[in-house]
């Protein structure tokens, strides 16, 4: 049946036989259709890879089934393959190698087992802290996996990253599912989540490049925002007062006192959520007014605490048999019920969008606003690198700008030919 023009009519007329057979197209050399004994018909193209010759075995490359690809579409695919062969490429071999290549879903698994370490700074090469690793992998599995997981590593492009960011921002990966008794999986989308996932994916591809699994990082050329804004949200004193009143109201309503004290200590110490919730008594040093954290996000850390925080800690009664300042209601772990109290407090205080981490930023901003240096502020918050404290630099500039205005005022007046106002001492009145 050689020398047949392969059209839909011809293909439909081909009948299965006891063994598979191939029908070649008369117009395009190498283009053919294979008919299996089961009747399945598959488009294919044959060619000899460069350099050609009789001693070189032919390669056969499938182009799709006759039920999903029309004759014209198959012919076009065959022409593209033959054009690549003429350009000294080997499409069948390249496809075979790509099929052996890891998918992004496989890369996430490998990253969990052998990656997840710090990629920059003084801690370069150190493993991520358990919580950091858990949050990173959760974001990759809940957001990146459904959107990029089926792609081969080399197929992931900057366009795919841009689409991923749009989908996460639009909430396409958000979900709220019940997975067991009193247990739910809540995944939130939005701009902030999209930026975090982009950073996670970028770190994962950097790991893949170092392992020789990827040639490029698709996040590098993606037109997406990878960093958060430098001006961090913090509470004003009036907003702090509203939060305080909300906590008092919740206490009067019978809320768990452990949760309320944890929130108060977040505000009074600037510590991270888990650093207070999981605080142990052997980390509390009231004699020297500090917390000696055994294992914070940046490793062992000493945090100075002020008198209000020390007084609050001193007022807490130790639970016998538990090493935690805030032991769990049941079991041997630490208390984890702030997730139920915090939303109520924020709603009562009318502080929409405020998170526990906002309280950490509030203390940092307060410190620099009263004239503390960034170095000292970093010591209060437990920053290991000065770069982490730079987000408060804009707050420090506010009092500095006012001081500059006061200093420059007489100079500006002199330049303008005006006389500075004379300072006249006031006579004491009779009293």
N, C-alpha and C positions, 0 to 999 in steps of 0.2 A: 504493500500500500504506500510505497514511497512516492514522492512527487505529488502530494495532495495539498491543495490549498486548504489550510485549517480554518474552517468557519464554524459557526454555531451549528449549522445544519449537518456538516460533516461529523463534528464531535458527537452530536446527539445520535447519529446513526451508527457509531462504533459500538460493537457488542462484545461482552466479555468472553474470554476463551479459557481453556484449561490452564494456561500459563499466561503470565503478563506479556504484553507486547507494546511496541512503540510505533507511533505514526509520525513521520517527519513532514514538516511544512516544505512546500516546493519553492516558496519565495525567499524565505529567510533561513539560511543554512544554520543548522544546529537547533533550531526551534522545533519542538515536538510535543506530543502528548502521550503519556503512558497510561495504558488501560490495564488495571489489575484484574485478576480472576474474579474478584468480588464485584467488578463493575465500576469501581472508583476510578475516576479519570483525573490525572494530575499533569498540569503544564510543566514543562521543563526546558532547559537549554543546555546544550553540550558545547564544550570548547576545549582546546588544548592550551594549557597555561604557557606563558612566556618562559623561556624561549621554546617555540613550537618544534614540530618535527614528528616523524613517525615513531620515534622512540619514546615520545612523551605520552603518557596515558591521558585519556580524555577525562574531564570532570563533568559531572552532571549536577545541575542545580535546580531544585524544585522552585516553581514560581507561584504555586497555589492550585487549588482544585478547580475543576471546570464549573462547579456549582457556585463558587464565590468570585471567580475571576472570568471576565468575558474574553473571547478570542483576541479582540483588539487590545484589551488591557494586558493580556499575557504577552502579546507580540511586542508591545512597547517595553515591558519589563525585560524581555529577551534582548531587545536592541540595546537597552541601557547596560545590560551585563556584557554584551559583546563589545560595546564601545569601551567599557572599562578594561576588558581583556586587550583591546587594541592599544590601550594606554599602559600596557605592561602590568596591569593589576590582576589579581586572582580572587574574584568575588566569592567563589565557593569556599576557598580556603579561609578567607577573611570571615565569612559567615560562621564557619565551623569553629574558628577561634573565639568569635564573639559569644557563641553558645556555651563555650567553656568558661567564659568570663563571669565573675560574680555579679549578682544583681545587687541593687542598693539594699534590699531586704537582707541579703547575706552579709553585706558590709556592716549593717547595724549589729548583727549577731557577733561578728568578729570584733567590732569596736567595743562591745560590751565585755568580751572575754580578754582582749589583749590591748585595748586602747584606754580611753577615759583617763588621760593624765594631763597635767598642766603643760601648755604649749608655749608659755612665755614668762618673762620675769624671773625673779630670784628662785621661784619654785619650779622652774622648768624641769620637766621629767617626773615630778612627784605625782603619785596617784591622786585622783580626785577624792575629796572627802565622801564618805558613804552617802550622805544626803544629797550632795551636789551630783554625784553619779546617778543616784536614783531619779532625781528631777530631770537630768539630761536625757537619760534613756527613756523616761516617760514621755518627754516631748518628742523625741525621735519616733517612738512607736505609735503615739497617738496622732501625730501630725505628718511627719515626713514619710512614714511607712505607707499609709494609704494613698499618698499623693505621688511618691517617687519610687516606692518599693519594687515595682515590676520592671523598672528600667535597668539595663546593664550599666555598670559603672561608667563606661566610656560614652554611653548614650546620654547621660544626664548633662544638660546644657544650661547656660545662663537663662535661657528662655523658660526652661522648666522651673528654675528657682524663682523667677519672677512670677510665674503662674502659681507656684506654691504659696508665695507670700500673699498674693491676692486672695486665694482660696481660704487661707487661714484667717486673714483679716476679715473676710466676709462671713466667717463662722461655719464654713463647710465641714470642718473637722471637729466642731464642738459637739459634745454629747453629754447626756446625763442618764446613766444606766444603772439599774439595780443588779448587782452581781452576787448577792448573798444576803443573809439575814443581817440587817442593820449595816449594810455595806453598799456603797454606790461608787461608780466611777464618774467623776465630773471633769470634763475637759472643756476649757474655755478658749475661744479664739480671740481675735482682735489684733490691733497693731502691735501691742507689746509682746504678745505670744509669737507673732510672726517674726519679730526681730530676734527673739531668743532662739527660736527654731533655726533661723538662718545662721546664727552664730554656731549652734550645735552642728548643723550640717557642714558648715565650713570647716570646723575642727575635725570632723569625721573624715572629710576628703583630704585634709592635710595629713592625717594619719595614713590614709590610703596611698597618698603620693610617697610618703616615707617608706611604705612597705612595697613600693613598686607596682601597686595595683591600679593606680590612676596616673594619667599624664598631666592633668590640669585639675584645678579646683573651680567648678562651675560658679561658685558663689563670688569669685573674685571679679568677674566681668558683669555680674548681674546688676541691673539698675534698681537696686533696692536699698533701703536704709538698714544698716547693720548695727548701729549704735543707738542707745537711748539719748534723750535730750540731756544736756548738761545742767539745766536748771531743774533741780529736783524738787518735788512737792514737799513742803513742810508746813506744820501748823503754826498759826499765829498764837499769841498768848490768849487771845479771846477764844480761839478754837480749842485750845488746851483746856480752858475753863469749862467750855461746853462738854468736852469729853469727861472731865472730872465730875461734873454734875450728873452726867448720864450713868457713870459707874456707881455713884451714890444712889441713884434711883433704882438701878438694877439690884444693888445690895439690899435696899429696902424691900424690893419685890421678891427676895429670896434666891437670887442667882448664886451660883457656886462661888464661895469666897476665894478659892484657889485661882479660878479664872480671872477674877477681878484683880487680885494681887499681882498676877503675872502681867496683866495689862499695865498696871501702875509701874511695875519695875521695868517694863519695856520703855516707858516714858522717862523714868528717873535714871536709867543707866545707859540707854542708847544701845543696849545689847540686841543681838539678833534673836528671832523668835525662839529657836530651839535652845539657845544659850541660857535663856531664863526658864523655859518650860522644863528642860532636862537638867537644871542646875542641881548639883550635889552639895551636901553640907561640907564635905571636905574641900570644896572649892571656894567656900565663903570664909574670908578672913576679916572679921570685924575689928580686930585689934589694929590692923594696918589699913583699914578702910579700903579694901579692894576685893575683887574676885580673881581667883587664880584658876582660870579655866584650863582643864587638862587637855582638851582637844577641841578647839574652835575651828572655824572655817580656815583660818590661817595657821593652825597648829596651836601649841600651848600659848596662852596669852594671859597677861596680868592687866586687869581693868580697874582703874581707880573708881570708887563710888563715893557719892556725897552723903551727907548726914541723913537726908530724908530716905534714901534707899537703904542705908544701914539700919535706920530705925524700923523700917518696914520689915526687913529681914529678921531683926532681933525680936519682933513681935510675933513671929510665926512659931507655932509649937511643933517640935520635931515629932514625927511619927515613929514609934519604936519599930525597929526591924527594917526600915527603909532608908537608903542612902540619899534619897531625893528630898529637896526642899518642898517640892509639890508632887507627892506620890500619887499614883493612879488610884481611883476609887476602888478598883478591883484589880488583882494581879500584882506583879512585882515591878512594873515599869513606872514611868512618870506620867503625870496628868496630861491629857491631850484634849480636854474639853473646851479650849478657848474658841474653837471654830463655831461653836453654838452661841457663845456669849458675844464675841466680837461684832458680828453683824447687827445684833440688837443694840450694842453700845453706839455704833456708828449711825444707826438709824435715829436713835434718840438724840444724838448730838448734831444731827443733820450735817454729817461730814461725808457726803457721797464720794466714793472712789478712794477713800483713805484706807491704807493697809497698815498692818503692824509695823512694816518697815518704814512707814512715814514717820513714826515716832523716833526711829533711829536718826533719820535725816533732820528731824526737828531739833534734837539735842546737838547734832553737829552744826547746824545753822545757828543755833543760840550761842554756841561757844565762840564761833568766829565773829558774830555780831557784837559781842562784848569786848572784842579785842584779842582773843586768844589766837595764837599762831596756828597755821595749818598743821604744823608738826605736833603741837600739843593737842589739837583736836583729834588728830590721828591716833594719839596715845589713848585718849579717852575712849575712842570707838574701837580700838584694837586693830587699826590698819597696819599691815606689815609694810606696804609700799606707799610712798607719798602720792603716787598717781591716783590711788583710791580716794584720797582726801581732796583732790583738786576740784571735785564737783561742788565744794563749798567756797571756792575762790571768789565767785561772784557775790556771795553774801558778805565776805570780808571787805569787798570793795565799797560797800555802802557807807560804813562809818569812815573809811579812808577818804572817800569822795567828799564827805561833809567836812572832814578836817582840812582837806586841800582847799575847799572853798573858803574856809575861815582864814587860812594862811595867805591865800592869794588876794583876798579882798583889798588890803591896804596897798599891795603892789599894783593892782589894777587901777586903783584910784590915783596913785602917783603917776602912772603912765598916762592917764587921761587928763592930768593936770589938775586933779581935784585934791583937796586937802582931806586927810582922814579926820574923822570926828574925834574931838578931844575927849579923853576920859576924865570926867569930873567926879571927884569923891563926894559922896552924899553925907551931909551932916546928920548926925544922929538926932533923931527927934526925942522929944521928952516923953518919957513913959513911966 
